[in-house]
Amino acid sequence: MTIFKEENAVILAIGSVAIFMLGYTIVGYGGWGMHATNEQAIGEISRWCERVSSGLYREPSNALSNLGFMVVGVLMFRTLSTDARRIDGRNLFLGFTPVSILYSASVIWLGAGSLLMHGTHTEWGASADNLSMVMYILIPWLFNISQMGRWSATKLLLAYFTLVLIYGFGRELIGPRLGINLELFDLSIGLWCVSEFLYRYWTPWFRWVSGFVGFIVAAAFGIFPAEMLAEPDKYWWVILFWVPALFSKYPPPAKRVYLPWFLLGITTYMAAFAIWLTGRPGHPWCNPDSVIQAHAIWHLMTAGSTWFFFKFLRTESSKA
């Protein structure tokens, strides 16, 4: 039995976006009050290049570009609603399943969380933004190890929401990086890549070598082994690159097609990251009064990458 009725799913998705935007407008009508300590005052240039506005959206372009995530999330629900009813053993990203619903909803929330940060410049907006990123990026690597660990859907969801709650409350009570220099979003990018390589090339031997893939991913983002060795107390979290190996006791039960969707997802994300680097004050390309902002382009491109990864995960099929 499907979780949602197909004919209502898209309406629910669109309705959630509409309610969010209406609520945002009503709450923000009277102003957002004091800005966060790490944000700039009205009239100054924000951390993401755009000049801070006194209007409903402190960074108009950077805030409203997050509608891209919401539109993509709605399209995911639309796609799932047109799938044939799921039968046991089929791809968990075909039709409405706990995993496909969670992924699609997290993309909508990813846009909402980021909009709250760029739109309000408040402390709670920043918390919503960070949590939304974590709630998305946890899904692919937890899903991978759940497949290779033979977890039930219930166990997967329990692991997911446990991590979300621990991280969410921990960040609020202890502070960013949980006081131990652990940024779960950044780490999870590495864990996703490690788990994906493990999913593709699983063998008893490669299972324990797979953690080294994380160092390649870190290098792609400018963190090299020499730097890690020089500051082991700062980069202690590299030992967590072996978490997928620890839980992936069995070979994956299915296979995936990596071209074109996975390659498109990776390429789009890395290109977006390169653009993201230019959207900072002091960069020659930063124009705070332009409608076109590098950070807004980053939002739109990464929204596209979530769609490409969604399409990629739908290619999974039985090895038989």
C-alpha positions, 0 to 999 in steps of 0.5 A: 500500500502506498503512503499517500494517495497519488492524486493528493500528493502533489496538492499536499506538496504545493500546499506545504510550500504555499503555507510556508510562504504565507507564514513567512510573509505574515511573520515578517510583515512587522520586520525581523528584529535584531540580526544574528551576530554574524550577519551584517546590518541593513545597507551593508554587504552580506556574507554572501555578497548581496547588499542587505535590504530592509524589506521582507527579504534581507537578501532578495536574490539569495533568498528567493532563489531557494524557490528552486529547491521547492519547485524541484521537490514538488516535481519529485512528488509529481514524478512519484505520483505517476509511478505504478504502485510499488511491489515488494523488492522494487526500487524504493525511489519508485512510487511513494515509500518512506525513503522516497517521501523523505528525500522529496520532502527534505528537498522542499525543506532544504529550500525553506531552511535556506530561505529563512537564513537569507531572508531573515538574517536571524539566529533561528533562521541560520539554525533552520538553514544548517539543519535543513542541509543536514536533513538532506545530506544524511539521507543518501549515505544512510540509505546506502549503508541501510541497503548494505546492512540489510536494515529495515525501513523502520531502522533506517528512519530511526537512525535518521531521526536520531542523528537529526535530533542529536545534531539539532539539539546539540548544535543549539545547546553546545554551539556550531560544530558541537564543540568538537569541530564536527560539521555534520554536513561537510562530513556527510558529503564525504560519507556519501561518496565513500558509501557510493563507491562501496555500493558500486565496488563492494568486496570484503577487501574494498569494504575496509579500504573504502574510507580512503575515498573520503580523503580524495573528496576532502582534497577536492574541497581544498583539505589535503592530508598534509594539513590533516596530519599537521592538525590532528585535533582539528581533523580527527573526524576523518576516522569517521570515513570508515563508518560506512564500512563498519555497517556495510556487512553485505554486498548491495542487493541491487545495481545502479546506472551511473550515467548520465544522472550521477555524473550530472549530479556531481558535475553540477554540484562541483560547478556550483561550488566553484561559483559559490566561491565567487559569491563572497565580499572581496571577490572581484566578481562580487557586485552587491547591488546586482540582481544576479548573485553567485550565491543565488546561482549556487542555490539554483544549480544545487537544486538541479543536482538534487533532481539529478541524484533523485533520477540516479537513485531511481535507476536502481534495479535487481542484480538478478 
